[in-house]
Amino acid sequence: MIGTAFLAISSLLLEYGFYLGADVKGLLHRLDILIAGIFSAEVFLKLVLTRDRKSFLTSNWADFIIVIVFLALLLLLKTFSLSPGFARFLKIPKPAPLGNIYIVVCQIYIAASLFLKITYLNRVVANIRLSPPWIVILTFVSIIALGTLLLSLPKSTAPGKETTFLNALFTATSATCVTGLTVVDTGSHFSLMGQIIILCLVQIGGLGLMTFTSFFALILGREFGIKDRVLLRDIFDYTSPGMVTRLILSILGITFLIETIGAFLLYIQFLPQIGDSSFCLYSAIFHSISAFCNAGFSLYQDSFTKYEAHLGINLTMASLIIMGGLGFTVLINLLHWRPSRFKRKGKSLTVQSKLVLIVTSLLIGIGALFLLIGERDGVLKDLPLERRLLGAFFQSITARTAGFNTLNIANLTNFSAFLLIILMFIGASPGSTGGGVKTSTFAILLLTINSMARGKSRVEIFKRTIPQIVIYQALCVAILALGWISISTLLLSLTENAPFINILFEEFSAFGTVGLSRGITPHLTSVGKIVIILTMLVGRIGPLTLALAIGGRKVSEPYKYPEEKIMIG
């Protein structure tokens, strides 16, 4: 059946990705009918051969539903073709186009069947003897490879445009790693199909492929084995395997709810500005998903600079970015939290939630204040006070991995550019759709310095002690991140003909999966694009995950050597 699935995918890609003649289309349509027949026969054959048919039907009910619907539609179409009078009575189109409808039904059935097969991915991965870090890396690489293939298709590009392999790879990586750096303009270079592919990559990359496959497996009633639960626990860094399924459902539920509300709010605010209701709805959905996933992809060439003075759009986008950057564990904790003064019982805020909320608030406030200072004679100079405050507020939020801009980033002073570099390096919070070293890492490093300065041997916060291993991890993340950025910046300094501050800004933006640029992205050399591609991937999966994947599994240490003091500083 692997060969049949490959033929099915190839047929759909050829049909919808290339401009084909009538003869080739006819051949593909006949192939689609054959594939649909094989898929249908496979389902019934499995039912006949299985011993426990009741259990098989219970766990594979979705397969049978789409087969029954498919066969019912074919029977209905056959009836219409044999009885034109009956078709006219039901006001069905003339029998002539029924052949095309027949093919579309087959193709929809094939796509649905392939989708159901993908939901078994988590079970397949659980049986592969790979560590969770390697699984994370390979899933991202696989999505990027698929995205590159899809964006390279002729129909993914707007008429008169051409997408090279490297540009397709760059865009697919940027979308999957929710970065937003672009070498071509998303709105004008890619067709509607190409833009939808980018949006799907953003959504899958923001939440993770395993999250999606696990979610739909749960929706379809598939049971998770112990291996599945342990694997997902390790990937999500969760304490209990038994709670992983609830976490996955919560993640997708929260995402869908927030993105839907965001799209609705953007729609009612875009409509008076755009006028075209269909494009307005599409734009609202696109930017809501892009904002919540902290991706920074926009259909507008100048991002959101034309909405720089629009309070509602700024606040809606800012809210989506903040919620996407807090992390799902924090969002879930906030949903169940009840202040102590309320009689209704609820969970208290965890130490991580408190830390993330405090650091996020401080970074937004301090970032906005410093931007006001840095641009008092710059891009904010000629704006009224309320627009200065709004511009600084929005840019302070979006700099920590979102990548949208209402100010011209290329015209910022060196002071403001370096401030944004710091914010991009810190990034969003763990377990979120954003990148960077994470707010919690930054907070742990500051708390460690504070403890050392006060002569304390432990790092404490909110009447809790931070484990030593967490401090080690924070130090490793920061050092590995700076090491990667330093080497990549050196390489870019050799290959790119641009001011150093712009090169440094580009590299930090790629590592933090931000997407802000001072205008050098479209002009990168081939080597420069490859360096940025690798940086975006490392920034998304995390330098520590990469190090753990390369280093191998944890090793037990049944011994301890004598301690020896070494001079530091």
Secondary structure, DSSP 8 states (H G I E B T S, - for coil): -HHHHHHHHHHHHHHHHS---HHHHHHHHHHHHHHHHHHHHHHHHHHHH-S-HHHHHHHTHHHHHHHHHHHHHHHHHHHHHH-HHHHHHTT---STTHHHHHHHHHHHHHHHHHHHHHTTHHHHHHTS---HHHHHHHHHHHHHHHHHHHHTSGGGB-TT----HHHHHHHHHHHHTT----SS-HHHHB-HHHHHHHHHHHHHHHH-HHHHHHHHHHHTT----HHHHHHHHHHHT-S-GGGHHHHHHHHHHHHHHHHHHHHHHHHHHHHHHH--HHHHHHHHHHHHHHHHTT----SSTTTTGGGTT-HHHHHHHHHHHHHHHH-HHHHHHHHHB--TTSSS--B---HHHHHHHHHHHHHHHHHHHHHHHHTTTTTTTTS-HHHHHHHHHHHHHHTTTT---SS-GGGS-HHHHHHHHHHHHH-S-TTSS--SS-HHHHHHHHHHHHHHHTT-SS-EETTEE--HHHHHHHHHHHHHHHHHHHHHHHHHHHH--S-HHHHHHHHHHHHTT----SS-GGG--HHHHHHHHHHHHHHHH-HHHHHHHHH-S----------------
